[in-house]
Each structure stands twice: as C-alpha cells, then as structure tokens.
Amino acid sequence: MVWIFSLSAECGSDQNNVNQFAQHFEGIEWLLSNGRQCQCRTDTFQDMEQNWWCRVYPNNISEVGIDSPESAYEMTELGILLYQTLWLAPSFRYALVGVEVDEFRTYSELIEDLPNLSLPGLVLAKELTHGLEILPGFEPFSSSYIWQPYKGEIYNLLMASPD
C-alpha cells in the first residue's frame, strides 16, 4: 500500500480557485538538507459535497509512510517548505500537511468539529471562524488565516511495520 505525504487543501466549490491553487505549487523544486531533490506535483478532485480539493505531493520521498527517523526528518523539512509556500498561495478554505491527509474533513464535518479540533498544522481561513470564540490552540498564520502550528512528523518505533 502506498502512503502519500502531501499538502491537502480544500478550496470551496469554484473550480477556478482550485486550479489557481494547484498552479501555485505545480513544479516547485526543493533541494533538501540531505541532498535529495524533490519536485511538487498536484492533482485536483471533488469531494462528496462537491467542493474542490488540491493535493500537493513532492516526489522522490518515501511511499511507505514514516518508517525511520530519517524519513520523519525529511517529511518534516518538506512540511515546513509546503507551509512556507502555502503562506503565499491563492485562496483556500482549509489545509493540512501530513501522511494520508486527503479529504481529512469535508466542509460540513470541519464546521461541526471546529470548536473541538486538534490537528497540528491545520490552517483555516479566518472567514470560517466568524462568530466563534477564539479557538484554542490556534495562532495567526497570515493576514487571512489562522493555524494550529505544525509540529513535524514523528517516527514511532512501536508503529513501524516489520520488514
């Protein structure tokens, strides 16, 4: 089974928004501290609520999840780069970086869970939080977004699969 490390962003019901978002990331290249070159690929799709998602996934990284401290470090470095690039991205409603984060919440699920959500790395458009009290654990991300700060990826020896 393939485990994809990616940034997944929900961009609402307008396909133009998701296309602009995908264009912002498509083809970006990074040279990681371990010398590995990664290039971003994107794809877009609709969820069951007819909202558009963009998946941004760097190539040339593990597709078996976090199977070593090195892969956790590499994915954390990529996560930081994805969030830095997200800071200047065209509009989206919410986004998250991690392993297997595609469609992590539909819009209605997100709104329902919002007061109790604890997802490190979750970035929300401020407009989604109008009328709500300050959400615990959220901090400013940019002028239009808040987030629960990204804590990086973790290698868990107990969860690692045997070879």
MDAnalysis code that builds the backbone (N, CA, C; Angstrom):
import MDAnalysis as mda
import numpy as np

u = mda.Universe.empty(489, n_residues=163, atom_resindex=np.repeat(np.arange(163), 3), trajectory=True)
u.add_TopologyAttr("name", ["N", "CA", "C"] * 163)
u.add_TopologyAttr("resid", np.arange(1, 164))
u.add_TopologyAttr("resname", ["MET", "VAL", "TRP", "ILE", "PHE", "SER", "LEU", "SER", "ALA", "GLU", "CYS", "GLY", "SER", "ASP", "GLN", "ASN", "ASN", "VAL", "ASN", "GLN", "PHE", "ALA", "GLN", "HIS", "PHE", "GLU", "GLY", "ILE", "GLU", "TRP", "LEU", "LEU", "SER", "ASN", "GLY", "ARG", "GLN", "CYS", "GLN", "CYS", "ARG", "THR", "ASP", "THR", "PHE", "GLN", "ASP", "MET", "GLU", "GLN", "ASN", "TRP", "TRP", "CYS", "ARG", "VAL", "TYR", "PRO", "ASN", "ASN", "ILE", "SER", "GLU", "VAL", "GLY", "ILE", "ASP", "SER", "PRO", "GLU", "SER", "ALA", "TYR", "GLU", "MET", "THR", "GLU", "LEU", "GLY", "ILE", "LEU", "LEU", "TYR", "GLN", "THR", "LEU", "TRP", "LEU", "ALA", "PRO", "SER", "PHE", "ARG", "TYR", "ALA", "LEU", "VAL", "GLY", "VAL", "GLU", "VAL", "ASP", "GLU", "PHE", "ARG", "THR", "TYR", "SER", "GLU", "LEU", "ILE", "GLU", "ASP", "LEU", "PRO", "ASN", "LEU", "SER", "LEU", "PRO", "GLY", "LEU", "VAL", "LEU", "ALA", "LYS", "GLU", "LEU", "THR", "HIS", "GLY", "LEU", "GLU", "ILE", "LEU", "PRO", "GLY", "PHE", "GLU", "PRO", "PHE", "SER", "SER", "SER", "TYR", "ILE", "TRP", "GLN", "PRO", "TYR", "LYS", "GLY", "GLU", "ILE", "TYR", "ASN", "LEU", "LEU", "MET", "ALA", "SER", "PRO", "ASP"])
u.atoms.positions = np.array([
    [0.833, -1.180, 0.000],
    [0.000, 0.000, 0.000],
    [0.884, 1.252, 0.000],
    [0.511, 2.217, -0.797],
    [1.256, 3.465, -0.894],
    [0.715, 4.461, 0.135],
    [1.615, 5.097, 0.869],
    [1.269, 6.138, 1.825],
    [1.829, 7.450, 1.295],
    [0.963, 8.380, 0.953],
    [1.385, 9.624, 0.316],
    [1.500, 10.750, 1.342],
    [2.672, 11.384, 1.355],
    [2.902, 12.576, 2.154],
    [2.541, 13.760, 1.280],
    [1.642, 14.623, 1.775],
    [1.164, 15.708, 0.923],
    [0.628, 16.866, 1.747],
    [0.358, 17.936, 1.024],
    [-0.455, 19.047, 1.499],
    [-1.802, 18.867, 0.818],
    [-2.869, 18.839, 1.587],
    [-4.215, 18.791, 1.014],
    [-4.954, 20.046, 1.428],
    [-5.533, 20.717, 0.434],
    [-6.248, 21.967, 0.690],
    [-7.633, 21.898, 0.064],
    [-8.625, 22.340, 0.817],
    [-9.992, 22.424, 0.328],
    [-10.209, 23.859, -0.121],
    [-10.638, 24.027, -1.372],
    [-10.706, 25.357, -1.981],
    [-12.126, 25.824, -2.280],
    [-13.137, 25.141, -1.759],
    [-14.515, 25.563, -1.989],
    [-15.102, 24.976, -3.256],
    [-16.222, 25.534, -3.703],
    [-16.980, 24.955, -4.821],
    [-16.584, 25.488, -6.189],
    [-15.746, 26.506, -6.251],
    [-15.347, 27.109, -7.523],
    [-14.081, 26.435, -8.062],
    [-14.212, 25.787, -9.209],
    [-13.077, 25.061, -9.790],
    [-11.928, 25.995, -10.142],
    [-12.214, 27.240, -10.475],
    [-11.138, 28.190, -10.785],
    [-10.214, 28.389, -9.586],
    [-10.786, 28.412, -8.371],
    [-9.961, 28.586, -7.166],
    [-8.959, 27.450, -7.018],
    [-9.427, 26.209, -7.185],
    [-8.528, 25.071, -7.015],
    [-7.476, 25.025, -8.117],
    [-7.843, 25.431, -9.333],
    [-6.867, 25.441, -10.428],
    [-5.755, 26.456, -10.168],
    [-6.118, 27.628, -9.657],
    [-5.099, 28.637, -9.327],
    [-4.204, 28.153, -8.186],
    [-4.827, 27.505, -7.215],
    [-4.071, 26.974, -6.087],
    [-3.058, 25.937, -6.583],
    [-3.508, 25.008, -7.407],
    [-2.629, 23.959, -7.935],
    [-1.491, 24.562, -8.754],
    [-1.800, 25.557, -9.547],
    [-0.777, 26.204, -10.377],
    [0.325, 26.829, -9.525],
    [-0.054, 27.341, -8.352],
    [0.906, 27.964, -7.438],
    [1.995, 26.972, -7.009],
    [1.642, 25.695, -6.857],
    [2.567, 24.681, -6.362],
    [3.209, 23.821, -7.452],
    [2.533, 23.658, -8.575],
    [2.983, 22.711, -9.600],
    [4.407, 23.015, -10.063],
    [5.263, 22.004, -9.964],
    [6.620, 22.100, -10.493],
    [7.647, 22.745, -9.579],
    [7.236, 23.245, -8.414],
    [8.217, 23.831, -7.487],
    [9.238, 22.759, -7.124],
    [10.517, 23.133, -7.115],
    [11.584, 22.195, -6.766],
    [12.301, 22.658, -5.512],
    [12.647, 21.686, -4.688],
    [13.402, 21.964, -3.479],
    [14.584, 21.018, -3.386],
    [15.689, 21.511, -2.861],
    [16.841, 20.693, -2.542],
    [16.877, 20.569, -1.019],
    [16.686, 19.358, -0.530],
    [16.628, 19.134, 0.910],
    [18.019, 19.097, 1.521],
    [18.081, 19.193, 2.832],
    [19.367, 19.234, 3.528],
    [20.173, 17.950, 3.348],
    [19.516, 16.832, 3.009],
    [20.229, 15.574, 2.775],
    [20.685, 15.424, 1.325],
    [20.498, 16.476, 0.521],
    [20.923, 16.456, -0.878],
    [19.874, 15.939, -1.843],
    [18.756, 15.473, -1.339],
    [17.686, 14.936, -2.190],
    [16.911, 16.075, -2.841],
    [16.651, 15.936, -4.132],
    [15.866, 16.906, -4.897],
    [14.417, 16.426, -4.936],
    [13.473, 17.319, -4.642],
    [12.048, 16.989, -4.705],
    [11.329, 18.024, -5.558],
    [10.379, 17.559, -6.321],
    [9.565, 18.441, -7.155],
    [8.097, 18.208, -6.817],
    [7.335, 19.302, -6.718],
    [5.917, 19.197, -6.379],
    [5.082, 18.836, -7.590],
    [4.156, 17.938, -7.365],
    [3.116, 17.574, -8.327],
    [1.785, 17.909, -7.665],
    [0.779, 18.138, -8.469],
    [-0.540, 18.436, -7.917],
    [-1.607, 17.637, -8.651],
    [-2.690, 17.385, -7.960],
    [-3.896, 16.936, -8.632],
    [-5.087, 17.531, -7.897],
    [-6.200, 17.625, -8.602],
    [-7.407, 18.224, -8.053],
    [-8.560, 17.235, -8.191],
    [-9.499, 17.332, -7.274],
    [-10.656, 16.437, -7.298],
    [-11.767, 17.043, -6.448],
    [-12.986, 16.547, -6.647],
    [-14.133, 16.987, -5.869],
    [-14.491, 15.948, -4.826],
    [-14.963, 16.424, -3.674],
    [-15.424, 15.501, -2.635],
    [-16.931, 15.284, -2.776],
    [-17.508, 14.531, -1.858],
    [-18.925, 14.188, -1.948],
    [-19.836, 15.390, -1.747],
    [-19.307, 16.490, -1.215],
    [-20.082, 17.723, -1.058],
    [-19.879, 18.676, -2.239],
    [-19.190, 18.211, -3.278],
    [-18.919, 18.979, -4.494],
    [-17.977, 20.151, -4.267],
    [-17.139, 20.042, -3.249],
    [-16.090, 21.035, -3.030],
    [-14.797, 20.514, -3.632],
    [-13.952, 21.446, -4.089],
    [-12.713, 21.106, -4.772],
    [-11.540, 21.036, -3.815],
    [-10.719, 20.008, -4.015],
    [-9.504, 19.786, -3.240],
    [-8.296, 19.794, -4.165],
    [-7.168, 20.222, -3.609],
    [-5.887, 20.092, -4.301],
    [-4.952, 19.300, -3.401],
    [-4.336, 18.291, -3.987],
    [-3.290, 17.534, -3.294],
    [-1.961, 17.966, -3.908],
    [-1.029, 18.384, -3.055],
    [0.323, 18.767, -3.471],
    [1.250, 17.732, -2.871],
    [1.928, 16.976, -3.729],
    [2.779, 15.908, -3.200],
    [4.164, 15.976, -3.849],
    [5.185, 16.110, -3.007],
    [6.562, 16.112, -3.501],
    [6.948, 14.703, -3.952],
    [7.693, 14.609, -5.035],
    [8.171, 13.302, -5.494],
    [9.463, 12.946, -4.770],
    [9.941, 11.752, -5.003],
    [11.251, 11.322, -4.527],
    [11.337, 11.204, -3.000],
    [10.192, 10.855, -2.353],
    [10.221, 10.604, -0.915],
    [9.530, 9.272, -0.634],
    [9.639, 8.797, 0.582],
    [9.079, 7.505, 0.980],
    [7.598, 7.411, 0.636],
    [7.193, 6.257, 0.144],
    [5.777, 5.992, -0.105],
    [5.274, 4.874, 0.806],
    [5.998, 4.631, 1.892],
    [5.569, 3.629, 2.866],
    [5.302, 4.284, 4.223],
    [5.137, 5.593, 4.231],
    [4.899, 6.298, 5.481],
    [6.204, 6.634, 6.178],
    [6.112, 6.872, 7.453],
    [7.276, 7.255, 8.245],
    [7.860, 5.976, 8.832],
    [8.895, 5.471, 8.168],
    [9.455, 4.176, 8.550],
    [10.831, 4.269, 9.195],
    [11.299, 5.500, 9.439],
    [12.603, 5.686, 10.073],
    [12.686, 7.125, 10.587],
    [13.625, 7.382, 11.509],
    [13.820, 8.771, 11.944],
    [14.196, 9.675, 10.769],
    [14.942, 9.128, 9.797],
    [15.355, 9.914, 8.633],
    [14.148, 10.331, 7.787],
    [13.200, 9.414, 7.579],
    [12.029, 9.775, 6.779],
    [11.160, 10.791, 7.526],
    [11.082, 10.686, 8.855],
    [10.337, 11.679, 9.632],
    [10.983, 13.057, 9.486],
    [12.319, 13.102, 9.553],
    [13.036, 14.370, 9.407],
    [12.815, 14.952, 8.013],
    [12.940, 14.107, 7.000],
    [12.772, 14.557, 5.612],
    [11.355, 15.087, 5.374],
    [10.350, 14.382, 5.870],
    [8.964, 14.831, 5.694],
    [8.690, 16.097, 6.482],
    [9.310, 16.239, 7.657],
    [9.163, 17.475, 8.425],
    [9.757, 18.646, 7.657],
    [10.938, 18.443, 7.076],
    [11.562, 19.510, 6.277],
    [10.658, 19.889, 5.108],
    [10.102, 18.896, 4.421],
    [9.174, 19.169, 3.320],
    [7.905, 19.847, 3.830],
    [7.418, 19.416, 4.992],
    [6.232, 20.037, 5.568],
    [6.436, 21.524, 5.799],
    [7.584, 21.882, 6.344],
    [7.892, 23.298, 6.582],
    [7.926, 24.059, 5.257],
    [8.536, 23.478, 4.233],
    [8.585, 24.124, 2.917],
    [7.183, 24.269, 2.312],
    [6.347, 23.263, 2.475],
    [4.968, 23.345, 1.968],
    [4.199, 24.452, 2.678],
    [4.348, 24.543, 3.998],
    [3.654, 25.609, 4.735],
    [4.190, 26.988, 4.354],
    [5.492, 27.120, 4.127],
    [6.045, 28.415, 3.695],
    [5.470, 28.826, 2.345],
    [5.301, 27.860, 1.452],
    [4.735, 28.152, 0.136],
    [3.237, 28.416, 0.243],
    [2.567, 27.733, 1.157],
    [1.134, 27.941, 1.379],
    [0.855, 29.367, 1.835],
    [1.795, 29.947, 2.560],
    [1.627, 31.291, 3.092],
    [1.297, 32.295, 1.987],
    [1.827, 32.069, 0.782],
    [1.608, 32.986, -0.344],
    [0.648, 32.417, -1.397],
    [-0.016, 31.325, -1.086],
    [-0.878, 30.651, -2.064],
    [-2.176, 31.429, -2.308],
    [-2.777, 31.211, -3.486],
    [-4.120, 31.759, -3.728],
    [-5.100, 31.215, -2.689],
    [-6.272, 31.796, -2.627],
    [-7.211, 31.487, -1.549],
    [-7.635, 30.015, -1.506],
    [-7.851, 29.564, -0.271],
    [-8.334, 28.222, 0.037],
    [-9.113, 28.354, 1.337],
    [-9.860, 27.330, 1.708],
    [-10.626, 27.425, 2.956],
    [-9.896, 26.782, 4.122],
    [-9.279, 25.620, 3.893],
    [-8.503, 24.978, 4.951],
    [-7.536, 23.991, 4.334],
    [-6.459, 23.698, 5.075],
    [-5.389, 22.848, 4.539],
    [-4.652, 22.160, 5.678],
    [-3.990, 21.042, 5.317],
    [-3.222, 20.274, 6.284],
    [-2.126, 19.516, 5.559],
    [-0.950, 19.404, 6.181],
    [0.177, 18.623, 5.665],
    [0.309, 17.366, 6.498],
    [0.610, 16.243, 5.836],
    [0.869, 15.007, 6.567],
    [0.791, 13.795, 5.659],
    [0.838, 12.627, 6.272],
    [0.712, 11.365, 5.545],
    [-0.774, 11.020, 5.478],
    [-1.259, 10.781, 4.258],
    [-2.652, 10.394, 4.033],
    [-3.643, 11.409, 4.610],
    [-3.520, 12.664, 4.188],
    [-4.424, 13.710, 4.663],
    [-5.472, 14.113, 3.624],
    [-5.569, 13.377, 2.521],
    [-6.584, 13.700, 1.512],
    [-7.971, 13.691, 2.138],
    [-8.717, 14.730, 1.838],
    [-10.101, 14.850, 2.313],
    [-10.223, 14.508, 3.799],
    [-9.330, 15.050, 4.629],
    [-9.305, 14.717, 6.050],
    [-10.587, 15.140, 6.759],
    [-11.305, 16.116, 6.248],
    [-12.621, 16.521, 6.741],
    [-13.360, 17.189, 5.585],
    [-14.631, 16.806, 5.375],
    [-15.444, 17.587, 4.442],
    [-15.746, 18.920, 5.119],
    [-16.214, 19.862, 4.347],
    [-16.521, 21.180, 4.887],
    [-17.522, 21.079, 6.042],
    [-18.602, 20.331, 5.858],
    [-19.616, 20.235, 6.918],
    [-19.051, 19.540, 8.160],
    [-18.193, 18.529, 7.977],
    [-17.557, 17.876, 9.128],
    [-16.629, 18.847, 9.855],
    [-15.889, 19.629, 9.082],
    [-14.964, 20.592, 9.688],
    [-15.720, 21.605, 10.530],
    [-16.782, 22.172, 9.964],
    [-17.557, 23.188, 10.681],
    [-18.165, 22.593, 11.949],
    [-18.662, 21.367, 11.854],
    [-19.246, 20.696, 13.019],
    [-18.207, 20.440, 14.108],
    [-16.991, 20.050, 13.703],
    [-15.926, 19.701, 14.648],
    [-15.089, 20.895, 15.102],
    [-15.263, 22.036, 14.461],
    [-14.362, 23.175, 14.651],
    [-14.076, 23.536, 16.104],
    [-15.061, 23.632, 16.979],
    [-14.738, 24.032, 18.354],
    [-13.843, 23.035, 19.094],
    [-13.796, 21.789, 18.636],
    [-13.031, 20.760, 19.352],
    [-11.856, 20.211, 18.560],
    [-11.547, 20.801, 17.416],
    [-10.496, 20.262, 16.568],
    [-9.113, 20.449, 17.165],
    [-8.330, 19.397, 17.079],
    [-6.926, 19.472, 17.461],
    [-6.138, 18.721, 16.403],
    [-5.763, 19.448, 15.358],
    [-4.976, 18.882, 14.258],
    [-3.760, 19.773, 14.037],
    [-2.620, 19.455, 14.646],
    [-1.440, 20.288, 14.435],
    [-1.154, 20.448, 12.944],
    [-0.980, 21.695, 12.545],
    [-0.728, 22.020, 11.150],
    [-1.964, 22.473, 10.396],
    [-3.156, 22.358, 10.985],
    [-4.387, 22.764, 10.309],
    [-4.397, 24.276, 10.119],
    [-4.590, 24.708, 8.869],
    [-4.678, 26.126, 8.524],
    [-6.116, 26.405, 8.117],
    [-6.731, 27.420, 8.717],
    [-8.118, 27.785, 8.443],
    [-8.223, 29.220, 7.958],
    [-9.086, 29.442, 6.974],
    [-9.408, 30.816, 6.584],
    [-10.140, 31.466, 7.748],
    [-9.779, 32.683, 8.085],
    [-10.414, 33.381, 9.204],
    [-11.922, 33.488, 9.005],
    [-12.363, 33.576, 7.763],
    [-13.801, 33.713, 7.495],
    [-14.596, 32.508, 8.016],
    [-13.961, 31.349, 8.157],
    [-14.651, 30.164, 8.670],
    [-14.924, 30.260, 10.156],
    [-14.233, 31.159, 10.836],
    [-14.348, 31.237, 12.296],
    [-15.160, 32.443, 12.770],
    [-15.756, 33.193, 11.828],
    [-16.569, 34.349, 12.243],
    [-17.698, 33.885, 13.145],
    [-17.910, 34.611, 14.223],
    [-18.978, 34.289, 15.150],
    [-18.597, 33.250, 16.194],
    [-17.403, 32.690, 16.091],
    [-16.952, 31.712, 17.073],
    [-16.010, 32.385, 18.066],
    [-15.961, 31.837, 19.258],
    [-14.972, 32.296, 20.219],
    [-13.591, 31.963, 19.663],
    [-12.575, 32.533, 20.267],
    [-11.218, 32.195, 19.854],
    [-11.027, 30.698, 20.028],
    [-10.579, 30.058, 18.984],
    [-10.408, 28.612, 19.017],
    [-9.124, 28.266, 19.758],
    [-9.195, 27.361, 20.728],
    [-7.993, 27.011, 21.494],
    [-6.928, 26.372, 20.612],
    [-5.694, 26.773, 20.825],
    [-4.577, 26.193, 20.093],
    [-4.284, 26.850, 18.755],
    [-5.116, 27.784, 18.312],
    [-4.897, 28.451, 17.023],
    [-4.135, 29.751, 17.210],
    [-3.278, 30.050, 16.237],
    [-2.469, 31.266, 16.219],
    [-2.549, 31.872, 14.821],
    [-2.143, 33.127, 14.658],
    [-2.114, 33.712, 13.318],
    [-1.152, 32.938, 12.402],
    [-1.567, 32.708, 11.163],
    [-0.721, 32.092, 10.138],
    [-0.313, 33.155, 9.131],
    [-1.279, 33.931, 8.674],
    [-1.046, 35.065, 7.778],
    [-2.210, 36.031, 8.006],
    [-2.310, 37.071, 7.199],
    [-3.356, 38.066, 7.437],
    [-4.762, 37.492, 7.295],
    [-4.940, 36.439, 6.512],
    [-6.277, 35.879, 6.271],
    [-6.496, 34.503, 6.877],
    [-5.483, 33.957, 7.546],
    [-5.561, 32.575, 8.025],
    [-5.045, 32.446, 9.452],
    [-5.576, 31.432, 10.147],
    [-5.063, 31.028, 11.454],
    [-4.652, 29.563, 11.346],
    [-3.865, 29.097, 12.334],
    [-3.463, 27.686, 12.300],
    [-3.118, 27.163, 13.672],
    [-3.110, 25.841, 13.745],
    [-2.527, 25.160, 14.882],
    [-1.115, 24.816, 14.419],
    [-0.091, 25.402, 15.006],
    [1.268, 25.254, 14.479],
    [1.660, 23.797, 14.209],
    [2.376, 23.655, 13.117],
    [2.872, 22.356, 12.654],
    [3.953, 21.870, 13.607],
    [3.861, 20.611, 14.031],
    [4.828, 20.045, 14.969],
    [5.791, 19.079, 14.302],
    [5.637, 18.874, 13.008],
    [6.531, 17.953, 12.309],
    [6.019, 16.531, 12.343],
    [6.715, 15.673, 11.642],
    [6.351, 14.264, 11.543],
    [7.157, 13.475, 12.569],
    [6.583, 12.417, 13.070],
    [7.202, 11.654, 14.158],
    [7.352, 10.201, 13.752],
    [8.538, 9.669, 14.001],
    [8.788, 8.234, 13.817],
    [8.450, 7.567, 15.127],
    [7.552, 6.611, 15.061],
    [7.154, 5.856, 16.260],
    [7.591, 4.431, 16.079],
    [8.598, 4.023, 16.808],
    [9.151, 2.669, 16.695],
    [8.085, 1.605, 16.901],
    [7.134, 1.865, 17.794],
    [6.091, 0.882, 18.075],
    [5.112, 0.734, 16.906],
    [4.988, 1.795, 16.094],
    [4.059, 1.757, 14.968],
    [4.734, 1.321, 13.675],
    [6.054, 1.265, 13.643],
    [6.784, 0.906, 12.433],
    [6.472, -0.536, 12.051],
    [6.278, -0.742, 10.777],
    [5.964, -2.103, 10.327],
    [7.247, -2.919, 10.173],
    [7.196, -4.191, 10.520],
    [8.385, -5.032, 10.371],
    [8.668, -5.300, 8.897],
    [9.927, -5.505, 8.557],
    [10.293, -5.800, 7.166],
    [10.058, -7.259, 6.842],
])
